[in-house]
Amino acid sequence: MRQRSLIALTAALAAGSLTLTACGSRDDDSSNGSGGGDKTTVVIGIDAPLTGDLSALGLGMRNSAELAVKTANKKEYVKGVEFELEALDDQAQPSVGQQNAQKFISDKDVLGVVGPLNSSVSQQMQKPFNDAGLVQVSPANTGTELTQGDGWKTGNSVRQFKTFFRTATTDEVQGAFAADYLYNKAGKKKVYLIDDQKTYGAGLAASFKTNFTKLGGKIVGTDHINPEDRDFNAVVAKIRKTGAEALYYGGEYPAAAPLSQQLKDSGQNIPLMGGDGIYSAEFPKLNKKAENDLATSVGKPVEQLPSAKEFIENYKAEGFEDAYEAYGGLTYDATWSIIEAVKLSVDGNDGKLPSDARKDVLDAMSKVKFDGVTGTISFDEFGDTTNTLMTAYKVKGSAWAPEYSASPKLD
């Protein structure tokens, strides 16, 4: 994937013509096209894999965040504030994500961070952000424990970090939806279960297993794979002996695609199903036998949402080289939620950014509610999105096509 260049925003913040005020930079240049006058610069960070196997998703996230920032500035949505975006590449590596978190924290103009894509990366970023009081909003992290702790499995959910929010719903919801779809809609009663041992994949597979067996389905075998591997013939041979009617995979598309193809190459004409980690246009590109494979993803496809019409038109008009992909709308909404919190903070302080802006923006997040690209955006007591709508997709003609949408009911 080609990577569009972003302006080195942090370099501008260091320019001698800027004087720092109120956790923001005062810009005395009235030629920025925003109507003139002094403006306080507020930086929103985004962390995502901009290179590597998952860059298709990460670049779509970055572009969508950039679009939100540009839109807010064009509309002068927060009077007296000019938003800027700082994008950092985590390469889908937890250690890199942790380093990026420190970079964002050390820049006092950063009042919120969007991302990351991977739950395992987020686990290394949450505590530093929490300690610094810096808002984090992920459009893609679905691991339930990130917000509710491990106690959610026994009904003892406890919020983990006051600074963490997300516009994507949880694996608890996604696993229940996938199990219901595969059992009741697709009619598959016997499933082989595989995960990639990463936080996201293992958590999603566990949720699917719990809900599938609760419905009466049978898990005929389980396995774990290394997500860096591309030869899965050994596990494919195991699946053949079980009589599985479907394979459920907890993981992401770089490994899911060859796994699916090798499954079909072995003569097993059964679908592979996964979560939003495989719902990418790259999956059918990497898999010549993806037809009829299944995936679930959060929300409805943005192309079906009247609320997303403007987002789609504006994204196209910007001429981004990369598609907005699965998390584009959710990323726009995550970015806009921070913009809304900044607006609440400014409006509540006589039109100026408070001196303790990070704390004020964090306090405002619990009050954020707006009609976004993906629907109504607000957060519950754990920082989770209140929108639990899910969609099941099937590969038809080498592309994902929506099959069914619903909000699953949890026990």
ZAKELUM-59811 format. One record per residue (C-alpha): residue number from 1; z, x negated, y negated. Coordinates in pm, whole numbers, plus 50000, padded with zeros to 5 digits. Layout:
ZAKELUM-59811
{atom NUM,{Z,X,Y}}
...
END
This chain:
ZAKELUM-59811
{atom 1,{50000,50000,50000}}
{atom 2,{49923,49878,49650}}
{atom 3,{50215,49862,49412}}
{atom 4,{50182,49974,49050}}
{atom 5,{50351,49748,48802}}
{atom 6,{50644,49873,48595}}
{atom 7,{50735,49746,48251}}
{atom 8,{51020,49501,48267}}
{atom 9,{51256,49732,48088}}
{atom 10,{51560,49514,48108}}
{atom 11,{51378,49238,47921}}
{atom 12,{51331,49475,47629}}
{atom 13,{51700,49546,47624}}
{atom 14,{51770,49178,47575}}
{atom 15,{51539,49146,47273}}
{atom 16,{51702,49026,46957}}
{atom 17,{51598,49333,46759}}
{atom 18,{51833,49552,46962}}
{atom 19,{52203,49592,46896}}
{atom 20,{52423,49736,47166}}
{atom 21,{52617,50055,47101}}
{atom 22,{52797,50307,47313}}
{atom 23,{52676,50186,47653}}
{atom 24,{52323,50217,47520}}
{atom 25,{52087,50013,47305}}
{atom 26,{52013,50127,46950}}
{atom 27,{51637,50106,46895}}
{atom 28,{51548,50071,46526}}
{atom 29,{51171,50079,46588}}
{atom 30,{51044,50421,46485}}
{atom 31,{50696,50354,46625}}
{atom 32,{50781,50455,46983}}
{atom 33,{50601,50788,46954}}
{atom 34,{50920,50991,46974}}
{atom 35,{50925,51115,46619}}
{atom 36,{51088,50818,46445}}
{atom 37,{51446,50736,46363}}
{atom 38,{51711,50545,46554}}
{atom 39,{51736,50618,46922}}
{atom 40,{51986,50510,47183}}
{atom 41,{51827,50368,47495}}
{atom 42,{51964,50499,47824}}
{atom 43,{51847,50328,48141}}
{atom 44,{51816,50512,48471}}
{atom 45,{51786,50287,48775}}
{atom 46,{51596,50360,49092}}
{atom 47,{51646,50174,49417}}
{atom 48,{51389,50216,49696}}
{atom 49,{51179,50014,49942}}
{atom 50,{50884,49920,49721}}
{atom 51,{50751,49671,49976}}
{atom 52,{50748,49664,50355}}
{atom 53,{50692,49927,50622}}
{atom 54,{50856,50212,50428}}
{atom 55,{50693,50137,50094}}
{atom 56,{50476,50451,50108}}
{atom 57,{50791,50660,50068}}
{atom 58,{50956,50421,49823}}
{atom 59,{50660,50399,49588}}
{atom 60,{50634,50777,49578}}
{atom 61,{51001,50787,49482}}
{atom 62,{50959,50528,49206}}
{atom 63,{50655,50702,49058}}
{atom 64,{50829,51041,49058}}
{atom 65,{51133,50897,48881}}
{atom 66,{50904,50734,48626}}
{atom 67,{50734,51069,48566}}
{atom 68,{51070,51239,48502}}
{atom 69,{51168,50975,48247}}
{atom 70,{50832,50998,48069}}
{atom 71,{50855,51377,48061}}
{atom 72,{51205,51372,47912}}
{atom 73,{51094,51131,47640}}
{atom 74,{50777,51324,47560}}
{atom 75,{50976,51646,47522}}
{atom 76,{51256,51466,47333}}
{atom 77,{51477,51650,47580}}
{atom 78,{51793,51468,47469}}
{atom 79,{51792,51428,47094}}
{atom 80,{51854,51073,46983}}
{atom 81,{51806,50928,47333}}
{atom 82,{51513,50733,47474}}
{atom 83,{51519,50701,47853}}
{atom 84,{51392,50397,48038}}
{atom 85,{51352,50332,48409}}
{atom 86,{51453,50017,48594}}
{atom 87,{51314,49996,48947}}
{atom 88,{51452,49758,49210}}
{atom 89,{51310,49695,49557}}
{atom 90,{51569,49709,49838}}
{atom 91,{51310,49636,50113}}
{atom 92,{51500,49895,50323}}
{atom 93,{51765,49625,50376}}
{atom 94,{52136,49712,50324}}
{atom 95,{52221,49363,50197}}
{atom 96,{51947,49378,49934}}
{atom 97,{52059,49725,49831}}
{atom 98,{52410,49593,49777}}
{atom 99,{52276,49316,49552}}
{atom 100,{52071,49571,49358}}
{atom 101,{52380,49786,49308}}
{atom 102,{52554,49494,49138}}
{atom 103,{52252,49439,48912}}
{atom 104,{52261,49800,48800}}
{atom 105,{52636,49789,48747}}
{atom 106,{52615,49475,48534}}
{atom 107,{52365,49639,48296}}
{atom 108,{52585,49857,48075}}
{atom 109,{52285,50060,47958}}
{atom 110,{52240,50199,48310}}
{atom 111,{52411,50539,48319}}
{atom 112,{52283,50658,48658}}
{atom 113,{52092,50535,48962}}
{atom 114,{51846,50730,49178}}
{atom 115,{51817,50636,49546}}
{atom 116,{51807,50480,49789}}
{atom 117,{51579,50603,50068}}
{atom 118,{51785,50479,50363}}
{atom 119,{52134,50601,50448}}
{atom 120,{52222,50256,50586}}
{atom 121,{52133,50102,50249}}
{atom 122,{52336,50365,50068}}
{atom 123,{52645,50278,50270}}
{atom 124,{52642,49936,50103}}
{atom 125,{52592,50078,49754}}
{atom 126,{52833,50371,49742}}
{atom 127,{53163,50184,49701}}
{atom 128,{53043,49943,49431}}
{atom 129,{52902,50236,49231}}
{atom 130,{53221,50432,49286}}
{atom 131,{53438,50141,49171}}
{atom 132,{53221,50107,48860}}
{atom 133,{53214,50481,48791}}
{atom 134,{52833,50478,48795}}
{atom 135,{52654,50796,48907}}
{atom 136,{52427,50769,49212}}
{atom 137,{52190,51051,49313}}
{atom 138,{51988,51010,49632}}
{atom 139,{51679,51221,49697}}
{atom 140,{51656,51109,50059}}
{atom 141,{51994,51017,50214}}
{atom 142,{52078,51281,50474}}
{atom 143,{52367,51123,50667}}
{atom 144,{52643,51385,50649}}
{atom 145,{52919,51124,50657}}
{atom 146,{52798,50977,50328}}
{atom 147,{52952,51269,50141}}
{atom 148,{53196,51428,50386}}
{atom 149,{53319,51137,50599}}
{atom 150,{53330,51124,50978}}
{atom 151,{53575,51415,50975}}
{atom 152,{53287,51660,50917}}
{atom 153,{53226,51657,51294}}
{atom 154,{53567,51815,51353}}
{atom 155,{53567,52042,51049}}
{atom 156,{53775,51804,50837}}
{atom 157,{53531,51713,50561}}
{atom 158,{53666,51497,50279}}
{atom 159,{53462,51376,49985}}
{atom 160,{53413,51001,50012}}
{atom 161,{53288,50889,49670}}
{atom 162,{53313,51080,49343}}
{atom 163,{52999,50909,49211}}
{atom 164,{52764,51002,49498}}
{atom 165,{52535,51306,49482}}
{atom 166,{52213,51401,49654}}
{atom 167,{51925,51644,49622}}
{atom 168,{51842,51616,49995}}
{atom 169,{52043,51825,50238}}
{atom 170,{52246,51677,50525}}
{atom 171,{52164,51582,50883}}
{atom 172,{52411,51849,50990}}
{atom 173,{52172,52104,50840}}
{atom 174,{51856,51924,50948}}
{atom 175,{51971,51872,51307}}
{atom 176,{52063,52239,51341}}
{atom 177,{51728,52348,51198}}
{atom 178,{51529,52113,51424}}
{atom 179,{51716,52226,51735}}
{atom 180,{51663,52591,51654}}
{atom 181,{51294,52540,51585}}
{atom 182,{51225,52337,51898}}
{atom 183,{51424,52570,52126}}
{atom 184,{51343,52912,51982}}
{atom 185,{51010,52867,51803}}
{atom 186,{50838,52597,52007}}
{atom 187,{50997,52708,52336}}
{atom 188,{51100,52360,52451}}
{atom 189,{51409,52370,52673}}
{atom 190,{51417,52012,52810}}
{atom 191,{51419,51722,52565}}
{atom 192,{51442,51345,52592}}
{atom 193,{51643,51197,52304}}
{atom 194,{51587,50858,52139}}
{atom 195,{51728,50703,51823}}
{atom 196,{51680,50372,51642}}
{atom 197,{52055,50296,51615}}
{atom 198,{52042,50302,51234}}
{atom 199,{52274,50525,51034}}
{atom 200,{52011,50788,50960}}
{atom 201,{51846,50795,51302}}
{atom 202,{52164,50795,51509}}
{atom 203,{52327,51062,51293}}
{atom 204,{52025,51291,51305}}
{atom 205,{51988,51252,51683}}
{atom 206,{52357,51332,51734}}
{atom 207,{52332,51646,51522}}
{atom 208,{52020,51757,51707}}
{atom 209,{52185,51702,52047}}
{atom 210,{52494,51904,51953}}
{atom 211,{52293,52197,51829}}
{atom 212,{52024,52190,52098}}
{atom 213,{52274,52197,52383}}
{atom 214,{52471,52469,52205}}
{atom 215,{52159,52685,52216}}
{atom 216,{52123,52626,52590}}
{atom 217,{51877,52338,52581}}
{atom 218,{51905,52040,52815}}
{atom 219,{51896,51674,52714}}
{atom 220,{51725,51519,53017}}
{atom 221,{51773,51159,52906}}
{atom 222,{51876,50941,52614}}
{atom 223,{51779,50598,52490}}
{atom 224,{51797,50365,52193}}
{atom 225,{51520,50145,52058}}
{atom 226,{51489,49859,51813}}
{atom 227,{51305,50001,51508}}
{atom 228,{51126,49667,51466}}
{atom 229,{50966,49694,51812}}
{atom 230,{50618,49835,51862}}
{atom 231,{50588,49822,52242}}
{atom 232,{50766,50122,52395}}
{atom 233,{50599,50142,52735}}
{atom 234,{50925,50078,52920}}
{atom 235,{51102,50378,52766}}
{atom 236,{50786,50587,52797}}
{atom 237,{50795,50525,53174}}
{atom 238,{51155,50652,53182}}
{atom 239,{51060,50971,53002}}
{atom 240,{50785,51046,53257}}
{atom 241,{51043,51072,53537}}
{atom 242,{51257,51334,53361}}
{atom 243,{51015,51623,53320}}
{atom 244,{51088,51636,52947}}
{atom 245,{50898,51900,52750}}
{atom 246,{50942,51717,52422}}
{atom 247,{51075,51390,52282}}
{atom 248,{51313,51402,51989}}
{atom 249,{51329,51081,51786}}
{atom 250,{51593,50993,51529}}
{atom 251,{51431,50731,51311}}
{atom 252,{51139,50658,51080}}
{atom 253,{50762,50663,51104}}
{atom 254,{50682,50289,51154}}
{atom 255,{50831,50303,51506}}
{atom 256,{50778,50675,51570}}
{atom 257,{50399,50650,51539}}
{atom 258,{50340,50390,51815}}
{atom 259,{50610,50554,52029}}
{atom 260,{50422,50883,52012}}
{atom 261,{50084,50726,52081}}
{atom 262,{50209,50531,52380}}
{atom 263,{50371,50849,52511}}
{atom 264,{50033,51027,52500}}
{atom 265,{49848,50722,52633}}
{atom 266,{50069,50740,52943}}
{atom 267,{49938,51088,53016}}
{atom 268,{50242,51278,52889}}
{atom 269,{50103,51551,52667}}
{atom 270,{50432,51644,52503}}
{atom 271,{50516,51645,52133}}
{atom 272,{50734,51393,51957}}
{atom 273,{50960,51558,51702}}
{atom 274,{51155,51381,51429}}
{atom 275,{51318,51439,51094}}
{atom 276,{51211,51367,50739}}
{atom 277,{51197,50997,50825}}
{atom 278,{50867,51054,51008}}
{atom 279,{50734,51316,50767}}
{atom 280,{50494,51086,50589}}
{atom 281,{50117,51079,50562}}
{atom 282,{50143,50734,50719}}
{atom 283,{50258,50879,51053}}
{atom 284,{49924,51034,51155}}
{atom 285,{49740,50735,51007}}
{atom 286,{49931,50501,51239}}
{atom 287,{49909,50731,51541}}
{atom 288,{49568,50827,51680}}
{atom 289,{49729,51088,51905}}
{atom 290,{49967,51253,51661}}
{atom 291,{49813,51598,51700}}
{atom 292,{50084,51864,51758}}
{atom 293,{50371,51626,51685}}
{atom 294,{50652,51785,51484}}
{atom 295,{50878,51694,51195}}
{atom 296,{51137,51858,50974}}
{atom 297,{51187,51787,50608}}
{atom 298,{51408,51916,50330}}
{atom 299,{51295,52208,50120}}
{atom 300,{50953,52367,50123}}
{atom 301,{50637,52164,50073}}
{atom 302,{50606,52126,49698}}
{atom 303,{50246,52244,49718}}
{atom 304,{50380,52590,49810}}
{atom 305,{50636,52607,49528}}
{atom 306,{50543,52764,49195}}
{atom 307,{50823,52553,49047}}
{atom 308,{50635,52236,49149}}
{atom 309,{50299,52320,48989}}
{atom 310,{50368,52128,48669}}
{atom 311,{50508,51830,48860}}
{atom 312,{50195,51806,49077}}
{atom 313,{49961,51838,48779}}
{atom 314,{50150,51578,48575}}
{atom 315,{50173,51337,48869}}
{atom 316,{49799,51357,48915}}
{atom 317,{49738,51314,48542}}
{atom 318,{49943,50992,48539}}
{atom 319,{49694,50839,48782}}
{atom 320,{49951,50689,49016}}
{atom 321,{49786,50488,49293}}
{atom 322,{50041,50610,49551}}
{atom 323,{50111,50966,49667}}
{atom 324,{50444,51127,49580}}
{atom 325,{50504,51164,49953}}
{atom 326,{50795,51350,50115}}
{atom 327,{51058,51272,49849}}
{atom 328,{50858,51299,49527}}
{atom 329,{50986,51638,49416}}
{atom 330,{51341,51558,49525}}
{atom 331,{51329,51227,49337}}
{atom 332,{51207,51396,49021}}
{atom 333,{51495,51643,49052}}
{atom 334,{51746,51364,49123}}
{atom 335,{51630,51178,48811}}
{atom 336,{51636,51495,48605}}
{atom 337,{51991,51572,48716}}
{atom 338,{52101,51246,48553}}
{atom 339,{51900,51334,48242}}
{atom 340,{52075,51674,48236}}
{atom 341,{52416,51505,48267}}
{atom 342,{52331,51274,47976}}
{atom 343,{52228,51577,47773}}
{atom 344,{52557,51753,47848}}
{atom 345,{52741,51437,47749}}
{atom 346,{52554,51399,47420}}
{atom 347,{52570,51768,47332}}
{atom 348,{52946,51765,47389}}
{atom 349,{52996,51468,47158}}
{atom 350,{52836,51587,46834}}
{atom 351,{52490,51469,46936}}
{atom 352,{52587,51111,47013}}
{atom 353,{52637,50919,47336}}
{atom 354,{53015,50877,47394}}
{atom 355,{53166,50530,47391}}
{atom 356,{53266,50573,47756}}
{atom 357,{52925,50707,47854}}
{atom 358,{52938,50634,48227}}
{atom 359,{53258,50830,48270}}
{atom 360,{53131,51116,48058}}
{atom 361,{52802,51137,48248}}
{atom 362,{52990,51133,48578}}
{atom 363,{53216,51416,48460}}
{atom 364,{52909,51614,48354}}
{atom 365,{52741,51591,48696}}
{atom 366,{52961,51865,48844}}
{atom 367,{52834,52100,48571}}
{atom 368,{52465,52022,48620}}
{atom 369,{52253,52320,48719}}
{atom 370,{51884,52369,48645}}
{atom 371,{51560,52500,48790}}
{atom 372,{51390,52194,48931}}
{atom 373,{51071,52105,49113}}
{atom 374,{51223,52190,49451}}
{atom 375,{51428,52492,49341}}
{atom 376,{51766,52542,49180}}
{atom 377,{51950,52210,49155}}
{atom 378,{52330,52200,49166}}
{atom 379,{52596,52020,49368}}
{atom 380,{52891,52139,49575}}
{atom 381,{53242,51993,49599}}
{atom 382,{53116,51705,49815}}
{atom 383,{52824,51615,49590}}
{atom 384,{52580,51774,49834}}
{atom 385,{52291,51987,49716}}
{atom 386,{52348,52361,49735}}
{atom 387,{51985,52407,49849}}
{atom 388,{51973,52388,50232}}
{atom 389,{51616,52511,50281}}
{atom 390,{51427,52321,50554}}
{atom 391,{51066,52323,50676}}
{atom 392,{50914,52238,51013}}
{atom 393,{50573,52068,51012}}
{atom 394,{50309,52010,51279}}
{atom 395,{50025,51756,51279}}
{atom 396,{49698,51947,51268}}
{atom 397,{49371,51769,51214}}
{atom 398,{49544,51439,51142}}
{atom 399,{49765,51581,50865}}
{atom 400,{50103,51751,50843}}
{atom 401,{50086,52129,50808}}
{atom 402,{50390,52350,50735}}
{atom 403,{50488,52585,51018}}
{atom 404,{50816,52749,50930}}
{atom 405,{51084,52740,50658}}
{atom 406,{51443,52863,50664}}
{atom 407,{51801,52781,50567}}
{atom 408,{51988,52731,50895}}
{atom 409,{52322,52897,50948}}
{atom 410,{52598,52656,51049}}
{atom 411,{52898,52754,51258}}
END
